[in-house]
Amino acid sequence: MAKQRLVYARPELCAGCRICANACSLYHNGSANPRLGGINIRQNVFERYEFQEICRHCVEPPCLSACMTGCIASDSQTGLVLHDRQRCVGCWMCVMVCPYGAVKRDVINKVAVKCDGCYDLDRPVCVEVCPTGALVLGLREDAPGDHFPKDFSISE
């Protein structure tokens, strides 16, 4: 398998602006709605932190085995865990089993929402639009053990 592209987050740089989630939603759904983007920003205004919940495209994804319709599949070429919205019945099993909180509910369309890594683009939309550099594109094989290093730099 080729090196897997993966979006990594640097939480200390996140401003909580949700531009990434809006851009993702606009690209994939045609409308800017952070609730429909494949990335989720958790904020705690009292403790002053933001945290990005992004699909890690697990090697053995629990969402894949929990999906009762088979609408979640792992692409053997890219390593991405992809979701077919047309086949999804909105049972939310994938939402419940994701250890990273990266699968969300679209309660309007009654389907799950998750990152597809923008497999059809050179760089994911969220990485392109992040104004603070909190989201970076890396390669899983070269990725450090610490998913949130302070001095993480990308070399392709």
C-alpha positions in Angstrom: 0.0 0.0 0.0 1.2 3.5 -0.8 1.9 6.0 2.0 -1.4 7.1 3.4 -2.2 10.9 3.5 -3.6 12.0 6.8 -4.7 15.3 8.2 -3.1 16.0 11.5 -4.2 18.7 14.0 -2.1 21.1 16.1 -4.6 22.1 18.8 -2.5 24.8 20.2 -2.8 26.7 16.9 -6.6 26.3 16.5 -8.6 29.5 16.9 -11.9 27.7 16.9 -13.1 29.7 13.8 -14.6 26.6 12.1 -13.5 27.8 8.7 -12.3 24.2 8.1 -15.7 22.7 8.8 -17.5 25.3 6.7 -15.2 24.8 3.8 -15.6 21.0 4.1 -19.3 21.3 4.1 -19.3 23.8 1.2 -17.1 21.5 -0.9 -19.0 18.3 -0.2 -22.6 19.5 0.3 -22.8 22.8 -1.5 -23.6 24.8 1.6 -21.5 26.2 4.4 -22.7 24.5 7.6 -20.1 23.4 10.2 -22.4 20.7 11.5 -22.2 19.0 8.1 -18.4 19.2 7.7 -16.2 16.1 8.1 -14.3 17.8 10.9 -15.7 18.8 14.3 -14.2 21.5 16.6 -14.8 20.9 20.3 -14.5 24.0 22.4 -14.5 24.7 26.1 -14.7 28.5 26.6 -14.2 28.2 30.3 -10.9 26.2 30.1 -10.0 28.0 26.9 -9.2 25.2 24.5 -10.2 24.0 21.1 -9.8 20.4 19.8 -10.3 19.1 16.3 -12.1 15.8 16.0 -10.8 14.3 12.7 -11.1 10.8 11.2 -7.9 9.0 11.7 -8.7 6.5 8.9 -7.9 3.6 11.2 -6.1 0.5 10.0 -8.9 -1.6 11.6 -11.8 0.9 11.8 -14.4 0.1 14.4 -17.0 2.1 12.3 -16.5 -0.3 9.4 -17.4 -3.4 11.5 -20.2 -1.6 13.2 -21.9 -0.5 10.0 -24.9 -2.7 9.4 -25.5 -1.6 5.8 -21.9 -1.9 4.6 -21.8 1.7 3.6 -18.4 2.2 5.2 -15.4 0.7 3.4 -11.6 1.0 3.6 -10.0 1.8 0.3 -7.0 -0.6 -0.2 -5.2 1.9 -2.5 -5.3 5.0 -0.3 -6.0 3.6 3.2 -8.9 6.0 3.6 -12.1 4.9 5.3 -14.9 6.1 3.0 -18.6 6.4 3.7 -21.4 6.0 1.1 -24.1 8.5 2.1 -26.6 7.0 -0.4 -26.5 3.6 1.4 -26.5 5.0 5.0 -29.7 4.4 7.0 -28.7 6.7 9.9 -28.5 4.0 12.6 -25.6 5.9 14.2 -23.7 2.8 15.1 -20.5 4.3 13.5 -21.0 7.4 15.6 -21.2 5.4 18.8 -18.1 3.2 18.2 -15.7 5.9 16.8 -13.1 6.4 19.6 -12.1 9.8 18.2 -15.6 11.3 17.9 -14.9 11.8 14.2 -18.1 10.5 12.8 -21.1 12.9 13.2 -24.8 12.8 12.7 -26.5 14.8 10.0 -29.9 14.9 11.6 -31.4 16.8 8.7 -30.6 14.1 6.1 -30.5 11.3 8.7 -27.0 10.0 7.6 -23.6 9.9 9.2 -20.9 12.4 8.2 -17.2 11.7 8.3 -14.0 12.9 6.6 -13.1 11.3 3.3 -9.7 12.9 3.2 -10.7 14.8 0.0 -9.4 11.8 -1.9 -10.3 13.6 -5.2 -8.1 16.6 -4.4 -4.3 17.2 -4.1 -4.8 18.6 -0.6 -7.8 18.4 1.7 -10.0 21.5 1.7 -9.7 22.0 5.5 -5.9 22.1 5.3 -6.0 24.6 2.4 -8.3 27.1 4.3 -7.0 26.9 7.9 -5.8 30.4 8.6 -3.5 29.5 11.5 -1.9 26.3 10.2 -3.6 24.2 12.8 -4.3 21.5 10.2 -1.5 19.9 8.2 -1.3 17.1 5.7 1.1 14.4 6.5 1.9 10.8 5.5 1.0 8.1 7.9 4.2 6.1 7.3 6.3 9.1 8.2 4.0 10.3 10.9 5.4 10.8 14.4 4.0 8.7 17.3 2.8 11.9 18.9 -0.2 13.1 16.8 0.1 16.6 18.2 3.8 17.6 18.2 4.5 21.2 18.6 7.2 21.3 16.0 5.5 19.1 13.4 6.6 20.0 9.8 5.5 18.4 6.6 7.8 17.1 3.9 6.4 15.4 0.8 
